[in-house]
Amino acid sequence: MSVCTSPSDEGLTRRLIELTEAGLPLVADPWAWLADELGIDVDATLALLQRLQADGAIRRIAAIPNHYRLGYRHNGMTVWDVDDGEIARLGALIGAQPFVSHCYRRPRQEGWPYNLFAMVHGRDASDIEAYRNQIRALLGGACRANEMLVSSRILKKTGLRLAGQRRA
């Protein structure tokens, strides 16, 4: 990755990540706010963000709604036992569903045969059960077994935070 070109650029990049990892403030011009916090102009700020995106350090810049505040208070991690040779195709199919927020392949473990994981969210328990049934129908005979793990309480919910972490 070629995000940083000098030690000062590395510090600026790290500061930008620290300022944005929890989201941008709701202000009239978030780019001007960010530029002011970084001590550089808006064009340089946007160029740095574009470089981070081009290098793959960030995927996108977008508004992320809080689904709990929008009434989606139920979620379930559906887990599926599917053929390993079909998982790429099936994972793409399930991940493309509008009600699936996360879709992963994970290794099977002893006593845990599931290798495809898909998170669904709904307004009530019947919503997430209906989504599970839709996934089951899409997988058809490729699904050998499945479960749904539902949350009983949120203990922590954040994205990766780099602020305050020490480098190894």
DSSP file (Angstrom, degrees, kcal/mol; ACC not computed):
  #  RESIDUE AA STRUCTURE BP1 BP2  ACC     N-H-->O    O-->H-N    N-H-->O    O-->H-N    TCO  KAPPA ALPHA  PHI   PSI    X-CA   Y-CA   Z-CA
    1    1 A M              0   0    0      0, 0.0     3,-0.2     0, 0.0    55,-0.1   0.000 360.0 360.0 360.0 138.8    0.0    0.0    0.0
    2    2 A S        +     0   0    0      1,-0.2    50,-0.0    49,-0.1    53,-0.0  -0.109 360.0 125.0-116.9  35.1    1.4    3.4   -0.9
    3    3 A V        +     0   0    0     52,-0.1     2,-0.4    49,-0.1    -1,-0.2   0.921  66.9  54.7 -62.9 -45.9   -0.8    5.7    1.2
    4    4 A C        +     0   0    0     -3,-0.2    -1,-0.0     1,-0.1     6,-0.0  -0.726  51.2 174.5 -96.5 136.6    2.1    7.5    3.0
    5    5 A T  S    S+     0   0    0     -2,-0.4    -1,-0.1     1,-0.3     3,-0.1   0.533  70.7  11.4-114.1 -11.3    4.9    9.2    1.1
    6    6 A S  S  > S-     0   0    0      1,-0.1     4,-2.5     0, 0.0    -1,-0.3  -0.973  80.8-100.1-156.6 163.7    6.7   10.8    4.0
    7    7 A P  H  > S+     0   0    0      0, 0.0     4,-2.0     0, 0.0     5,-0.1   0.887 124.6  49.0 -57.1 -38.6    6.8   10.7    7.8
    8    8 A S  H  > S+     0   0    0      1,-0.2     4,-2.1     2,-0.2     5,-0.1   0.883 110.4  50.9 -68.9 -35.8    4.8   13.9    8.0
    9    9 A D  H  > S+     0   0    0      2,-0.2     4,-2.7     1,-0.2    -1,-0.2   0.879 107.5  54.0 -65.6 -37.7    2.3   12.4    5.5
   10   10 A E  H  X S+     0   0    0     -4,-2.5     4,-2.5     2,-0.2    -2,-0.2   0.918 109.3  47.6 -62.3 -43.3    2.0    9.3    7.7
   11   11 A G  H  X S+     0   0    0     -4,-2.0     4,-2.3     2,-0.2    -2,-0.2   0.891 112.3  49.3 -64.0 -39.9    1.2   11.4   10.7
   12   12 A L  H  X S+     0   0    0     -4,-2.1     4,-2.5     2,-0.2    -2,-0.2   0.905 111.2  49.5 -65.5 -42.5   -1.4   13.4    8.7
   13   13 A T  H  X S+     0   0    0     -4,-2.7     4,-2.3     2,-0.2    -2,-0.2   0.927 111.6  48.4 -62.6 -45.3   -3.0   10.1    7.4
   14   14 A R  H  X S+     0   0    0     -4,-2.5     4,-2.5     1,-0.2    -2,-0.2   0.910 111.6  49.9 -62.6 -42.0   -3.1    8.7   10.9
   15   15 A R  H  X S+     0   0    0     -4,-2.3     4,-2.4     2,-0.2    -1,-0.2   0.904 109.0  52.3 -63.4 -41.2   -4.7   11.9   12.2
   16   16 A L  H  X S+     0   0    0     -4,-2.5     4,-1.5     1,-0.2    -1,-0.2   0.919 110.4  48.1 -60.8 -43.6   -7.3   11.8    9.4
   17   17 A I  H  X S+     0   0    0     -4,-2.3     4,-2.1     1,-0.2     3,-0.2   0.919 111.1  50.4 -63.5 -43.4   -8.2    8.3   10.3
   18   18 A E  H  < S+     0   0    0     -4,-2.5     4,-0.4     1,-0.2    -1,-0.2   0.889 111.9  48.4 -61.2 -39.3   -8.5    9.2   14.0
   19   19 A L  H  < S+     0   0    0     -4,-2.4    -1,-0.2     1,-0.2    -2,-0.2   0.778 122.1  32.5 -71.8 -26.7  -10.8   12.1   13.2
   20   20 A T  H >< S+     0   0    0     -4,-1.5     3,-2.0    -3,-0.2    -2,-0.2   0.575  88.5  91.6-109.9 -10.7  -13.1   10.1   10.9
   21   21 A E  T 3< S+     0   0    0     -4,-2.1   138,-0.2     1,-0.3    -1,-0.1   0.781  95.5  42.1 -63.4 -26.0  -13.2    6.6   12.3
   22   22 A A  T 3  S-     0   0    0      1,-0.4    -1,-0.3    -4,-0.4     2,-0.1   0.371 128.2 -90.6 -96.5   4.1  -16.2    7.3   14.4
   23   23 A G    <   -     0   0    0     -3,-2.0    -1,-0.4     2,-0.0    -2,-0.1  -0.245  44.6 -72.9 108.5 161.6  -17.9    9.3   11.6
   24   24 A L        -     0   0    0     -2,-0.1    -4,-0.1    -3,-0.1     2,-0.1  -0.626  52.7-103.5 -89.0 151.4  -18.0   12.9   10.5
   25   25 A P        -     0   0    0      0, 0.0     2,-1.7     0, 0.0    -1,-0.1  -0.375  33.9-107.2 -70.8 154.7  -19.9   15.5   12.5
   26   26 A L        +     0   0    0     -2,-0.1     2,-0.3     3,-0.0     3,-0.0  -0.629  69.4 137.9 -83.3  84.0  -23.2   16.8   11.2
   27   27 A V        -     0   0    0     -2,-1.7    -3,-0.0     1,-0.1     6,-0.0  -0.826  68.4-103.9-124.9 164.1  -22.0   20.2   10.1
   28   28 A A  S    S+     0   0    0     -2,-0.3    -1,-0.1     1,-0.3    -2,-0.0   0.870 115.0  20.6 -57.7 -39.7  -22.8   22.2    6.9
   29   29 A D     >  +     0   0    0      1,-0.1     4,-2.1     2,-0.0     3,-0.4  -0.752  64.6 176.9-134.4  86.9  -19.4   21.4    5.4
   30   30 A P  H  > S+     0   0    0      0, 0.0     4,-2.5     0, 0.0     5,-0.2   0.805  83.0  57.6 -62.3 -28.6  -17.7   18.4    6.9
   31   31 A W  H  > S+     0   0    0      2,-0.2     4,-2.6     1,-0.2     5,-0.2   0.896 107.1  47.3 -69.5 -38.5  -14.8   18.6    4.4
   32   32 A A  H  > S+     0   0    0     -3,-0.4     4,-2.6     2,-0.2    -1,-0.2   0.904 112.2  50.7 -66.8 -40.9  -14.0   22.2    5.7
   33   33 A W  H  X S+     0   0    0     -4,-2.1     4,-2.4     2,-0.2    -2,-0.2   0.942 112.6  46.1 -59.6 -47.6  -14.2   21.0    9.3
   34   34 A L  H  X S+     0   0    0     -4,-2.5     4,-2.1     1,-0.2    -2,-0.2   0.915 112.2  50.2 -63.4 -44.1  -11.9   18.1    8.6
   35   35 A A  H  X>S+     0   0    0     -4,-2.6     5,-2.0     1,-0.2     4,-1.4   0.913 110.9  50.0 -59.7 -43.4   -9.4   20.3    6.7
   36   36 A D  H  <5S+     0   0    0     -4,-2.6     3,-0.2     1,-0.2    -2,-0.2   0.913 110.4  49.4 -62.6 -43.4   -9.4   22.8    9.6
   37   37 A E  H  <5S+     0   0    0     -4,-2.4    -1,-0.2     1,-0.2    -2,-0.2   0.851 115.1  44.8 -63.5 -34.7   -8.8   20.0   12.1
   38   38 A L  H  <5S-     0   0    0     -4,-2.1    -1,-0.2     2,-0.2    -2,-0.2   0.657 108.3-125.0 -83.5 -17.0   -5.9   18.7   10.0
   39   39 A G  T  <5S+     0   0    0     -4,-1.4     2,-0.3     1,-0.3    -3,-0.2   0.776  75.8 102.5  76.2  26.7   -4.5   22.2    9.4
   40   40 A I  S   <S-     0   0    0     -5,-2.0    -1,-0.3    -6,-0.2    -2,-0.2  -0.824  76.7 -89.4-130.8 172.1   -4.6   21.8    5.6
   41   41 A D     >  -     0   0    0     -2,-0.3     4,-2.1    -3,-0.1     5,-0.1  -0.352  37.9-106.9 -82.9 168.0   -6.8   23.1    2.9
   42   42 A V  H  > S+     0   0    0      1,-0.2     4,-2.8     2,-0.2     5,-0.2   0.885 117.7  54.8 -61.5 -42.0  -10.0   21.3    1.6
   43   43 A D  H  > S+     0   0    0      1,-0.2     4,-2.2     2,-0.2    -1,-0.2   0.908 109.6  47.1 -60.4 -41.7   -8.4   20.3   -1.7
   44   44 A A  H  > S+     0   0    0      2,-0.2     4,-2.2     1,-0.2    -1,-0.2   0.881 111.7  51.9 -67.0 -37.2   -5.5   18.6    0.1
   45   45 A T  H  X S+     0   0    0     -4,-2.1     4,-2.3     2,-0.2    -2,-0.2   0.941 111.6  45.6 -62.4 -48.1   -8.0   16.9    2.5
   46   46 A L  H  X S+     0   0    0     -4,-2.8     4,-2.6     1,-0.2    -2,-0.2   0.876 111.5  52.8 -64.5 -37.4  -10.0   15.5   -0.4
   47   47 A A  H  X S+     0   0    0     -4,-2.2     4,-2.3    -5,-0.2    -1,-0.2   0.902 109.2  49.5 -64.4 -40.3   -6.8   14.4   -2.2
   48   48 A L  H  X S+     0   0    0     -4,-2.2     4,-2.4     2,-0.2    -2,-0.2   0.922 111.9  48.0 -64.6 -43.8   -5.7   12.5    0.8
   49   49 A L  H  X S+     0   0    0     -4,-2.3     4,-2.2     1,-0.2    -2,-0.2   0.911 111.6  50.4 -62.0 -42.2   -9.1   10.8    1.2
   50   50 A Q  H  X S+     0   0    0     -4,-2.6     4,-2.9     1,-0.2    -1,-0.2   0.891 110.2  49.9 -63.9 -39.2   -9.1    9.9   -2.5
   51   51 A R  H  X S+     0   0    0     -4,-2.3     4,-2.3     2,-0.2     6,-0.2   0.914 109.5  51.0 -66.2 -41.9   -5.6    8.4   -2.2
   52   52 A L  H  <>S+     0   0    0     -4,-2.4     5,-1.9     1,-0.2     6,-1.3   0.891 113.5  45.9 -61.0 -38.9   -6.7    6.4    0.8
   53   53 A Q  H ><5S+     0   0    0     -4,-2.2     3,-1.2     4,-0.2    -2,-0.2   0.928 111.8  50.0 -70.0 -44.7   -9.6    5.1   -1.2
   54   54 A A  H 3<5S+     0   0    0     -4,-2.9    -2,-0.2     1,-0.3    -1,-0.2   0.850 111.4  49.9 -62.0 -34.4   -7.5    4.3   -4.3
   55   55 A D  T 3<5S-     0   0    0     -4,-2.3    -1,-0.3    -5,-0.2    -2,-0.2   0.500 116.7-114.8 -83.5  -4.1   -5.0    2.4   -2.2
   56   56 A G  T < 5S+     0   0    0     -3,-1.2    -3,-0.2    -4,-0.3    -2,-0.1   0.533  82.6 121.9  85.3   5.7   -7.8    0.4   -0.5
   57   57 A A  S   <S+     0   0    0     -5,-1.9     2,-0.4    -6,-0.2    -4,-0.2   0.844  84.6  24.2 -70.6 -32.1   -7.2    1.8    3.0
   58   58 A I        -     0   0    0     -6,-1.3    -2,-0.3    -9,-0.1    -1,-0.2  -0.986  67.6-156.3-128.6 144.5  -10.9    2.9    2.9
   59   59 A R        -     0   0    0     -2,-0.4     2,-0.3     1,-0.3    -1,-0.1   0.903  67.9 -28.3 -84.1 -44.5  -13.6    1.5    0.8
   60   60 A R        -     0   0    0      2,-0.1     2,-0.5     0, 0.0    -1,-0.3  -0.977  47.9-119.8-163.4 167.0  -16.0    4.4    0.7
   61   61 A I        +     0   0    0     -2,-0.3     2,-0.3    -3,-0.1    -3,-0.0  -0.987  52.7 140.4-119.7 118.7  -17.3    7.4    2.4
   62   62 A A        -     0   0    0     -2,-0.5     2,-0.3     2,-0.0    -2,-0.1  -0.983  55.7 -94.0-155.2 158.8  -21.0    7.2    3.1
   63   63 A A        -     0   0    0     -2,-0.3   -40,-0.0   -40,-0.1    -2,-0.0  -0.630  35.4-158.7 -74.2 136.2  -23.7    7.9    5.6
   64   64 A I        -     0   0    0     -2,-0.3     2,-0.0     2,-0.0    -1,-0.0  -0.936  10.3-144.2-120.7 107.1  -24.4    4.9    7.8
   65   65 A P        -     0   0    0      0, 0.0     2,-1.0     0, 0.0     3,-0.1  -0.362  18.6-117.6 -70.2 149.4  -27.8    5.0    9.5
   66   66 A N     >  -     0   0    0      1,-0.2     4,-1.2    -2,-0.0     3,-0.4  -0.780  24.7-160.6 -84.5 105.4  -28.2    3.6   13.0
   67   67 A H  T  4>S+     0   0    0     -2,-1.0     5,-2.8     1,-0.2    -1,-0.2   0.782  86.7  58.8 -65.0 -25.9  -30.6    0.7   12.3
   68   68 A Y  T >45S+     0   0    0      1,-0.2     3,-1.5     3,-0.2    -1,-0.2   0.927 105.6  48.3 -66.7 -43.2  -31.7    0.6   16.0
   69   69 A R  T 345S+     0   0    0     -3,-0.4    -1,-0.2     1,-0.3    -2,-0.2   0.736 107.4  57.4 -68.4 -21.5  -32.9    4.2   15.9
   70   70 A L  T 3<5S-     0   0    0     -4,-1.2    -1,-0.3     2,-0.1    -2,-0.2   0.393 127.2 -98.9 -88.4   2.8  -34.8    3.4   12.6
   71   71 A G  T < 5S+     0   0    0     -3,-1.5     2,-1.4     1,-0.2    -3,-0.2   0.460  85.7 127.5  97.7   1.5  -36.7    0.7   14.4
   72   72 A Y      < +     0   0    0     -5,-2.8    51,-0.3     1,-0.2    -1,-0.2  -0.671  22.4 150.3 -91.4  83.9  -34.7   -2.4   13.3
   73   73 A R        +     0   0    0     -2,-1.4     2,-0.4    50,-0.3    50,-0.2   0.467  46.2  73.4 -99.2  -3.5  -34.1   -3.7   16.8
   74   74 A H  E     +A  122   0A   0     48,-2.5    48,-2.9    -3,-0.2     2,-0.3  -0.906  54.4 168.4-113.9 140.2  -33.9   -7.4   16.0
   75   75 A N  E     -A  121   0A   0     -2,-0.4    76,-1.0    46,-0.2     2,-0.4  -0.987  12.4-167.5-145.8 157.2  -31.0   -9.2   14.4
   76   76 A G  E     -AB 120 150A   0     44,-2.3    44,-2.5    -2,-0.3     2,-0.9  -0.983  19.7-141.1-147.0 133.5  -29.8  -12.7   13.8
   77   77 A M  E     -AB 119 149A   0     72,-3.0    72,-2.7    -2,-0.4     2,-0.4  -0.842  27.6-155.5 -90.3 107.2  -26.6  -14.2   12.6
   78   78 A T  E     -AB 118 148A   0     40,-3.0    40,-2.7    -2,-0.9     2,-0.4  -0.687   6.9-160.8 -84.7 137.5  -27.8  -17.0   10.4
   79   79 A V  E     -AB 117 147A   0     68,-2.7    68,-1.9    -2,-0.4     2,-0.4  -0.967   6.9-168.2-125.0 137.6  -25.2  -19.8   10.0
   80   80 A W  E     -AB 116 146A   0     36,-2.8    35,-2.4    -2,-0.4    36,-2.0  -0.959  22.1-143.7-133.2 139.2  -25.3  -22.4    7.2
   81   81 A D  E     + B   0 145A   0     64,-2.7    63,-3.0    -2,-0.4    64,-0.7  -0.896  41.3 157.5-100.2 104.9  -23.6  -25.7    6.4
   82   82 A V  E     - B   0 143A   0     -2,-0.8    61,-0.1    61,-0.2     5,-0.1  -0.865  50.6 -78.8-126.5 161.4  -23.1  -25.6    2.6
   83   83 A D    >>  -     0   0    0     59,-0.6     3,-1.6    -2,-0.3     4,-0.7  -0.357  35.2-135.9 -59.9 130.9  -20.7  -27.5    0.3
   84   84 A D  G >4 S+     0   0    0      1,-0.3     3,-0.6     2,-0.2     4,-0.4   0.828 104.2  58.5 -59.3 -32.6  -17.3  -25.8    0.4
   85   85 A G  G 34 S+     0   0    0      1,-0.2    -1,-0.3     2,-0.1     4,-0.2   0.672 111.8  40.6 -71.6 -16.1  -17.0  -26.0   -3.4
   86   86 A E  G <> S+     0   0    0     -3,-1.6     4,-2.8     1,-0.1     5,-0.3   0.427  85.7  98.2-107.1  -2.7  -20.2  -24.0   -3.8
   87   87 A I  H <X S+     0   0    0     -4,-0.7     4,-3.1    -3,-0.6     5,-0.3   0.838  79.0  54.2 -64.8 -34.5  -19.6  -21.4   -1.0
   88   88 A A  H  > S+     0   0    0     -4,-0.4     4,-1.9     2,-0.2    -1,-0.2   0.947 115.1  40.4 -63.0 -46.6  -18.3  -18.6   -3.3
   89   89 A R  H  > S+     0   0    0      2,-0.2     4,-2.0     1,-0.2    -2,-0.2   0.936 119.7  44.6 -66.3 -46.9  -21.4  -18.8   -5.5
   90   90 A L  H  X S+     0   0    0     -4,-2.8     4,-2.7     1,-0.2     5,-0.2   0.887 111.5  53.1 -67.7 -39.0  -23.8  -19.2   -2.6
   91   91 A G  H  X S+     0   0    0     -4,-3.1     4,-3.0    -5,-0.3    -1,-0.2   0.899 109.5  49.0 -62.3 -40.5  -22.1  -16.5   -0.5
   92   92 A A  H  X S+     0   0    0     -4,-1.9     4,-1.2    -5,-0.3    -1,-0.2   0.899 111.9  49.9 -64.8 -40.2  -22.4  -14.0   -3.4
   93   93 A L  H  < S+     0   0    0     -4,-2.0     3,-0.2     2,-0.2     4,-0.2   0.936 116.6  39.7 -63.0 -48.0  -26.1  -15.0   -3.9
   94   94 A I  H >< S+     0   0    0     -4,-2.7     3,-1.7     1,-0.2    -2,-0.2   0.910 112.3  55.8 -70.7 -42.3  -26.9  -14.5   -0.2
   95   95 A G  H 3< S+     0   0    0     -4,-3.0    -1,-0.2     1,-0.3    -2,-0.2   0.739 100.3  61.5 -62.3 -22.6  -24.7  -11.4    0.2
   96   96 A A  T 3< S+     0   0    0     -4,-1.2    -1,-0.3    -3,-0.2    -2,-0.2   0.563  78.4 108.3 -80.4  -8.6  -26.6   -9.7   -2.6
   97   97 A Q  S X  S-     0   0    0     -3,-1.7     3,-1.7    -4,-0.2    -3,-0.0  -0.503  73.0-133.5 -72.9 137.1  -29.9   -9.9   -0.7
   98   98 A P  T 3  S+     0   0    0      0, 0.0    -1,-0.1     0, 0.0    -3,-0.0   0.721 103.8  55.3 -65.4 -20.4  -31.0   -6.5    0.5
   99   99 A F  T 3  S+     0   0    0     32,-0.1    22,-0.9    21,-0.1     2,-0.6   0.455  89.3  88.6 -91.6  -0.9  -31.8   -7.8    4.0
  100  100 A V  E <   +C  120   0A   0     -3,-1.7    20,-0.2    -6,-0.2     3,-0.1  -0.876  46.8 175.6 -99.8 120.2  -28.3   -9.2    4.6
  101  101 A S  E    S+     0   0A   0     18,-2.2     2,-0.4    -2,-0.6    -1,-0.1   0.760  70.9  21.3 -94.3 -27.8  -25.8   -6.7    6.1
  102  102 A H  E     -C  119   0A   0     17,-0.7    17,-2.4     2,-0.0     2,-0.4  -0.998  60.6-178.9-140.0 140.1  -22.8   -9.0    6.5
  103  103 A C  E     +C  118   0A   0     -2,-0.4     2,-0.3    15,-0.2    15,-0.2  -0.960  14.0 170.9-143.6 124.7  -22.0  -12.3    4.7
  104  104 A Y  E     -C  117   0A   0     13,-2.6    13,-2.9    -2,-0.4     2,-0.5  -0.934  32.0-136.7-134.4 151.3  -18.8  -14.3    5.5
  105  105 A R  E     +C  116   0A   0     -2,-0.3    11,-0.2    11,-0.2    10,-0.1  -0.931  33.4 178.7 -98.6 133.6  -17.2  -17.6    4.9
  106  106 A R        -     0   0    0      9,-2.0     2,-0.1    -2,-0.5    -2,-0.0  -0.962  32.4 -98.1-133.7 152.6  -15.7  -19.0    8.1
  107  107 A P        -     0   0    0      0, 0.0     7,-0.1     0, 0.0     2,-0.1  -0.398  40.2-112.4 -69.8 145.5  -13.8  -22.2    8.7
  108  108 A R        -     0   0    0      5,-0.1     2,-0.3    -2,-0.1     7,-0.1  -0.404  32.0-154.1 -69.2 152.7  -15.8  -25.1   10.2
  109  109 A Q  B >   -D  112   0B   0      3,-2.4     3,-2.8     5,-0.1     2,-0.1  -0.899  33.7 -79.9-126.2 158.6  -14.9  -26.2   13.7
  110  110 A E  T 3  S+     0   0    0     -2,-0.3     0, 0.0     1,-0.3     0, 0.0  -0.385 122.5   9.5 -57.5 126.4  -15.2  -29.5   15.5
  111  111 A G  T 3  S+     0   0    0     -2,-0.1    -1,-0.3     1,-0.0    -3,-0.0   0.459 118.2  83.8  80.9   0.6  -18.9  -29.8   16.6
  112  112 A W  B <   +D  109   0B   0     -3,-2.8    -3,-2.4     1,-0.1    -1,-0.0  -0.824  51.4 177.2-137.5  93.4  -19.7  -26.7   14.5
  113  113 A P        +     0   0    0      0, 0.0     2,-0.2     0, 0.0   -31,-0.2   0.449  41.0 116.7 -81.5   1.0  -20.4  -27.6   10.8
  114  114 A Y        +     0   0    0    -33,-0.1   -33,-0.3     1,-0.1    -5,-0.1  -0.495  25.2 162.0 -82.9 136.2  -21.3  -24.1    9.6
  115  115 A N        +     0   0    0    -35,-2.4    -9,-2.0    -2,-0.2     2,-0.5   0.448  59.8  65.7-127.9  -6.7  -19.2  -22.3    7.0
  116  116 A L  E     -AC  80 105A   0    -36,-2.0   -36,-2.8   -11,-0.2     2,-0.4  -0.985  60.5-173.4-123.2 125.5  -21.5  -19.5    5.7
  117  117 A F  E     +AC  79 104A   0    -13,-2.9   -13,-2.6    -2,-0.5     2,-0.4  -0.957   5.1 177.8-122.2 133.8  -22.6  -16.7    8.0
  118  118 A A  E     -AC  78 103A   0    -40,-2.7   -40,-3.0    -2,-0.4     2,-0.4  -0.976  17.7-146.2-140.4 124.1  -25.2  -14.0    7.1
  119  119 A M  E     -AC  77 102A   0    -17,-2.4   -18,-2.2    -2,-0.4   -17,-0.7  -0.751  18.9-174.5 -91.5 131.3  -26.4  -11.2    9.4
  120  120 A V  E     -AC  76 100A   0    -44,-2.5   -44,-2.3    -2,-0.4     2,-0.3  -0.920   7.2-158.7-123.8 152.0  -30.0  -10.1    9.0
  121  121 A H  E     +A   75   0A   0    -22,-0.9     2,-0.3    -2,-0.3   -46,-0.2  -0.965  16.1 164.0-129.8 145.3  -31.9   -7.3   10.7
  122  122 A G  E     -A   74   0A   0    -48,-2.9   -48,-2.5    -2,-0.3   -49,-0.1  -0.960  47.5-111.4-152.7 170.3  -35.6   -6.7   11.2
  123  123 A R  S    S+     0   0    0     -2,-0.3   -50,-0.3   -51,-0.3     2,-0.3   0.789 100.5   5.7 -75.9 -28.5  -38.2   -4.7   13.2
  124  124 A D  S >> S-     0   0    0    -50,-0.1     4,-1.4   -52,-0.1     3,-0.8  -0.914  86.1 -91.7-147.3 174.7  -39.3   -7.8   15.1
  125  125 A A  H 3> S+     0   0    0     -2,-0.3     4,-1.9     1,-0.3     5,-0.2   0.822 120.5  59.2 -61.4 -32.6  -38.5  -11.5   15.5
  126  126 A S  H 3> S+     0   0    0      1,-0.2     4,-2.1     2,-0.2    -1,-0.3   0.845 101.1  56.7 -67.8 -31.0  -40.9  -12.5   12.8
  127  127 A D  H <> S+     0   0    0     -3,-0.8     4,-2.2     2,-0.2    -1,-0.2   0.952 108.7  44.2 -61.7 -49.6  -38.9  -10.4   10.3
  128  128 A I  H  X S+     0   0    0     -4,-1.4     4,-2.1     1,-0.2    -1,-0.2   0.849 112.5  52.1 -70.3 -30.6  -35.6  -12.1   10.9
  129  129 A E  H  X S+     0   0    0     -4,-1.9     4,-2.1     2,-0.2    -1,-0.2   0.897 108.9  51.1 -67.8 -38.6  -37.2  -15.5   10.9
  130  130 A A  H  X S+     0   0    0     -4,-2.1     4,-2.0     2,-0.2    -2,-0.2   0.897 109.8  50.1 -63.6 -39.8  -38.8  -14.7    7.5
  131  131 A Y  H  X S+     0   0    0     -4,-2.2     4,-2.5     2,-0.2    -2,-0.2   0.901 108.2  52.8 -65.4 -40.0  -35.4  -13.6    6.2
  132  132 A R  H  X S+     0   0    0     -4,-2.1     4,-2.5     1,-0.2    -2,-0.2   0.918 109.2  49.7 -59.3 -42.8  -33.9  -16.9    7.4
  133  133 A N  H  X S+     0   0    0     -4,-2.1     4,-2.2     2,-0.2    -1,-0.2   0.871 108.7  52.6 -64.9 -36.7  -36.6  -18.7    5.5
  134  134 A Q  H  X S+     0   0    0     -4,-2.0     4,-2.2     2,-0.2    -2,-0.2   0.914 110.4  47.4 -64.6 -42.2  -35.8  -16.7    2.4
  135  135 A I  H  X S+     0   0    0     -4,-2.5     4,-2.5     2,-0.2     5,-0.2   0.930 110.2  52.8 -63.3 -43.9  -32.1  -17.6    2.6
  136  136 A R  H  X S+     0   0    0     -4,-2.5     4,-2.0     1,-0.2    -2,-0.2   0.902 109.8  48.8 -58.1 -41.8  -33.1  -21.3    3.2
  137  137 A A  H  < S+     0   0    0     -4,-2.2    -1,-0.2     1,-0.2    -2,-0.2   0.891 110.8  50.3 -65.9 -39.4  -35.2  -21.2    0.0
  138  138 A L  H  < S+     0   0    0     -4,-2.2    -2,-0.2     1,-0.2    -1,-0.2   0.885 113.2  45.5 -65.9 -38.1  -32.4  -19.6   -2.0
  139  139 A L  H >< S+     0   0    0     -4,-2.5     3,-2.2     1,-0.2    -1,-0.2   0.811  85.6 166.1 -75.6 -29.8  -29.9  -22.2   -0.8
  140  140 A G  G ><  -     0   0    0     -4,-2.0     3,-1.7     1,-0.3    -1,-0.2  -0.197  68.7  -4.9  53.6-135.3  -32.3  -25.0   -1.5
  141  141 A G  G 3  S+     0   0    0      1,-0.3    -1,-0.3    -4,-0.1    -2,-0.1   0.589 122.9  76.3 -68.4 -10.9  -30.7  -28.5   -1.4
  142  142 A A  G <  S+     0   0    0     -3,-2.2     2,-0.6   -60,-0.1   -59,-0.6   0.700  79.9  84.1 -71.8 -17.7  -27.2  -26.9   -1.0
  143  143 A C  E <   +B   82   0A   0     -3,-1.7   -61,-0.2    -7,-0.2     3,-0.1  -0.773  49.2 173.7 -91.3 120.2  -28.1  -26.3    2.7
  144  144 A R  E     -     0   0A   0    -63,-3.0     2,-0.3    -2,-0.6    -1,-0.2   0.768  69.5 -12.8 -92.5 -30.7  -27.4  -29.3    4.9
  145  145 A A  E     -B   81   0A   0    -64,-0.7   -64,-2.7   -32,-0.1    -1,-0.4  -0.975  62.1-174.9-163.4 159.0  -28.1  -27.5    8.2
  146  146 A N  E     -B   80   0A   0     -2,-0.3     2,-0.3   -66,-0.2   -66,-0.2  -0.989   5.4-173.8-157.6 160.3  -28.6  -24.0    9.7
  147  147 A E  E     -B   79   0A   0    -68,-1.9   -68,-2.7    -2,-0.3     2,-0.4  -0.919  18.4-136.2-143.3 166.6  -29.1  -22.1   12.9
  148  148 A M  E     -B   78   0A   0     -2,-0.3     2,-0.6   -70,-0.2   -70,-0.2  -0.975  10.4-157.1-132.2 122.8  -29.8  -18.5   13.8
  149  149 A L  E     -B   77   0A   0    -72,-2.7   -72,-3.0    -2,-0.4     2,-0.3  -0.865  15.6-163.3 -96.9 118.7  -28.0  -16.8   16.7
  150  150 A V  E     -B   76   0A   0     -2,-0.6     2,-0.2   -74,-0.2   -74,-0.2  -0.802  18.7-117.0-106.3 146.8  -30.0  -13.9   18.0
  151  151 A S        -     0   0    0    -76,-1.0   -76,-0.2    -2,-0.3     3,-0.1  -0.562  22.3-175.9 -79.3 140.5  -28.6  -11.1   20.2
  152  152 A S  S    S-     0   0    0      1,-0.4     2,-0.3    -2,-0.2    -1,-0.1   0.648  73.7  -1.1-104.4 -23.9  -30.0  -10.8   23.7
  153  153 A R        -     0   0    0      0, 0.0     2,-0.6     0, 0.0    -1,-0.4  -0.931  67.8-119.9-164.9 139.8  -28.0   -7.6   24.6
  154  154 A I        +     0   0    0     -2,-0.3     3,-0.1     1,-0.2    -3,-0.0  -0.750  28.1 173.7 -83.6 122.6  -25.5   -5.3   22.9
  155  155 A L  S    S-     0   0    0     -2,-0.6     2,-0.3     1,-0.4    -1,-0.2   0.774  72.5  -9.8 -95.7 -35.2  -22.3   -5.3   25.0
  156  156 A K        -     0   0    0      2,-0.0    -1,-0.4     0, 0.0     2,-0.3  -0.926  58.4-178.4-161.6 139.8  -20.3   -3.2   22.5
  157  157 A K        +     0   0    0     -2,-0.3     2,-0.3    -3,-0.1    -3,-0.0  -0.783  31.6 119.3-147.1  99.1  -20.9   -2.1   18.9
  158  158 A T        -     0   0    0     -2,-0.3     3,-0.1     3,-0.0     2,-0.1  -0.961  54.8-111.8-146.9 163.0  -18.3   -0.1   17.1
  159  159 A G        -     0   0    0     -2,-0.3     2,-0.1  -138,-0.2    -2,-0.0  -0.301  64.2 -58.3 -80.8 179.2  -16.2   -0.4   14.0
  160  160 A L        -     0   0    0     -2,-0.1     2,-0.5     1,-0.0    -1,-0.2  -0.404  57.0-158.7 -59.7 131.7  -12.5   -0.8   14.2
  161  161 A R        +     0   0    0      1,-0.1  -143,-0.1    -2,-0.1    -1,-0.0  -0.974  19.8 178.5-118.3 126.5  -10.9    2.1   16.1
  162  162 A L    >   +     0   0    0     -2,-0.5     3,-2.4  -145,-0.1    -1,-0.1   0.690  49.0 109.9 -95.9 -23.6   -7.2    3.0   15.6
  163  163 A A  T 3  S+     0   0    0      1,-0.3     3,-0.1  -146,-0.1    -2,-0.1  -0.294  88.9  12.3 -57.2 131.0   -7.2    6.0   17.9
  164  164 A G  T 3  S+     0   0    0      1,-0.3     2,-0.3     0, 0.0    -1,-0.3   0.325  95.3 128.6  85.1  -8.5   -5.2    5.2   21.0
  165  165 A Q    <   -     0   0    0     -3,-2.4    -1,-0.3     1,-0.0     2,-0.3  -0.597  53.2-135.1 -80.4 141.6   -3.7    2.0   19.7
  166  166 A R        -     0   0    0     -2,-0.3     2,-0.2    -3,-0.1    -1,-0.0  -0.687  19.8-114.5 -92.1 149.0    0.0    1.6   19.9
  167  167 A R              0   0    0     -2,-0.3    -1,-0.0     1,-0.1     0, 0.0  -0.587 360.0 360.0 -80.2 144.5    2.0    0.3   17.0
  168  168 A A              0   0    0     -2,-0.2    -1,-0.1     0, 0.0    -2,-0.0   0.473 360.0 360.0 -76.0 360.0    3.7   -3.0   17.5
